[in-house]
Amino acid sequence: MVTVEYLRGSAAELHGFDPSAGVAGGVVVRVCEVTEPALVLGSRQRSGEIVDRERCAELGIDVVVRRSGGGAVLLIPGSMIWFDLWVPATDRRFEADVRRSMVIVGAWWRAALERVDGALSGRLSVHDGPEISSPWSDAICFAGIGPGEVLLDGRKLVGVSQRRSAAGARFQTMAHHHNDLAVMESLLVPGVLAAEAALRSAASIAIIEPSGSGDDALGEPLLAALVDQIDHAGS
């Protein structure tokens, strides 16, 4: 069984809710829609060291720290597809191996993308090796590549993070419609992200193209395809 839920709220609210609350059983896919811009930092990042809070306040961008690790992610309403997956420990799709579970989630995403857009077939891959870091990936999440993340022509398209508890595993997965790296750079303390590094990061990030007139046109078909993949994996 796969349940679909729709959540709207601030980045702090979407990151902070209990994914196991009110779940009767089976996998839950939550479509998350952020209502206001935010710069979300990884759990090991210190905002005072990398974030220009005055600039963030000037632009009305909240600064939030998530519980999972990795670099910063800029969330702008309407600029990304964010699916939050909850897999209970009692579900047959639960994988005890943390790294392997990430690869499985990435495979679901890849299959869903290829089903929605056949032109992507042969161009997508799921990273199944160790983490690939770069000089700037400590600052920006999408500048590095981790297990299970989906690549388009070798460039990161879908980011995957995971948080575990005794009750199960929560996977936060995201792909962007727009590359807002220039805005991201302006929100960081000068020198954290050198201009050359920013240009290289921009070249390493892929975006997911809307299939219709709106940025969210791909969302529902992709959601349906992803749910079908997860459902099939549990049969």
Long-range contacts (C-beta under 8 A, 24 or more apart in sequence): 1-25, 1-26, 1-27, 1-231, 1-234, 2-26, 2-27, 2-28, 2-29, 2-227, 2-230, 2-231, 2-234, 3-27, 3-28, 3-29, 4-28, 4-29, 4-30, 4-31, 4-223, 4-227, 5-29, 5-30, 5-31, 6-30, 6-31, 6-33, 7-31, 7-32, 7-33, 7-84, 8-32, 8-33, 8-34, 8-35, 9-33, 9-34, 9-35, 10-34, 10-35, 10-36, 10-38, 10-62, 10-64, 11-36, 11-38, 11-40, 11-62, 11-64, 11-75, 12-38, 12-62, 12-64, 14-82, 14-84, 15-40, 15-64, 15-66, 15-67, 15-172, 19-84, 19-86, 19-168, 19-170, 20-86, 20-88, 20-165, 20-167, 20-168, 23-86, 23-88, 25-88, 25-90, 25-91, 26-88, 26-91, 26-234, 27-85, 27-86, 27-87, 27-88, 27-91, 27-93, 27-230, 27-234, 28-85, 28-86, 29-83, 29-84, 29-85, 29-86, 29-223, 29-226, 29-227, 29-230, 30-83, 30-84, 30-85, 30-86, 31-82, 31-83, 31-84, 31-219, 31-223, 32-82, 32-83, 32-84, 33-77, 33-82, 34-75, 34-76, 34-77, 34-82, 35-77, 36-60, 36-62, 36-77, 37-61, 37-62, 37-74, 37-75, 37-76, 37-77, 38-62, 38-63, 38-64, 38-74, 38-75, 39-63, 39-64, 39-72, 39-73, 39-74, 39-75, 39-184, 39-187, 40-64, 40-65, 40-66, 40-72, 40-73, 40-74, 40-75, 41-65, 41-66, 41-71, 41-72, 42-66, 42-68, 42-69, 42-70, 42-71, 42-72, 42-141, 43-67, 43-68, 43-69, 44-69, 45-71, 45-72, 49-189, 49-192, 50-139, 50-188, 50-189, 50-192, 51-187, 51-188, 51-189, 52-186, 52-187, 52-188, 52-189, 52-190, 55-186, 55-187, 56-187, 59-183, 59-187, 61-187, 66-161, 66-172, 67-163, 68-161, 68-162, 68-163, 68-172, 69-161, 70-141, 70-144, 70-146, 70-161, 71-137, 71-138, 71-139, 71-140, 71-141, 71-142, 71-143, 71-144, 72-139, 72-140, 72-141, 72-184, 72-188, 73-141, 73-142, 73-159, 73-174, 74-180, 74-183, 74-184, 74-187, 76-178, 76-180, 76-183, 78-177, 78-215, 78-216, 79-176, 79-177, 79-178, 79-180, 79-215, 80-174, 80-175, 80-176, 80-177, 81-174, 81-175, 81-177, 81-208, 81-216, 81-218, 81-219, 81-222, 82-172, 82-173, 82-174, 83-173, 83-174, 83-223, 83-226, 84-170, 84-171, 84-172, 84-173, 85-170, 85-171, 85-172, 85-173, 85-230, 86-168, 86-169, 86-170, 86-171, 87-168, 87-169, 87-170, 87-171, 88-167, 88-168, 89-166, 89-167, 89-168, 89-169, 90-168, 91-168, 91-234, 92-234, 93-230, 93-233, 93-234, 94-168, 94-169, 95-169, 98-162, 98-164, 99-147, 99-148, 101-148, 101-162, 101-169, 101-171, 102-146, 102-147, 102-148, 102-149, 102-160, 102-162, 102-171, 103-127, 103-128, 103-147, 103-148, 104-148, 104-233, 105-148, 105-160, 105-171, 105-173, 106-147, 106-148, 106-149, 106-150, 106-158, 106-160, 108-226, 108-229, 108-230, 108-233, 109-150, 109-158, 109-160, 109-173, 109-226, 110-150, 111-225, 111-229, 112-222, 112-225, 112-226, 112-228, 112-229, 113-150, 113-208, 113-222, 113-225, 115-225, 115-228, 115-229, 116-211, 116-218, 116-221, 116-222, 116-225, 117-211, 120-152, 123-152, 123-153, 124-150, 124-151, 124-152, 124-157, 125-150, 125-151, 125-154, 126-150, 126-151, 127-151, 134-197, 134-200, 134-201, 134-204, 135-197, 136-193, 136-194, 136-197, 136-198, 136-200, 136-201, 139-188, 139-192, 139-193, 140-181, 140-184, 140-193, 140-201, 142-176, 142-201, 142-204, 142-205, 143-197, 143-201, 143-204, 143-205, 150-175, 151-206, 152-206, 153-206, 155-203, 155-204, 155-205, 155-206, 156-204, 156-205, 156-206, 157-206, 157-207, 157-208, 158-208, 175-207, 175-208, 176-205, 176-207, 176-208, 177-207, 177-208, 177-209, 177-210, 177-215, 178-207, 178-215, 179-205, 179-207, 181-205
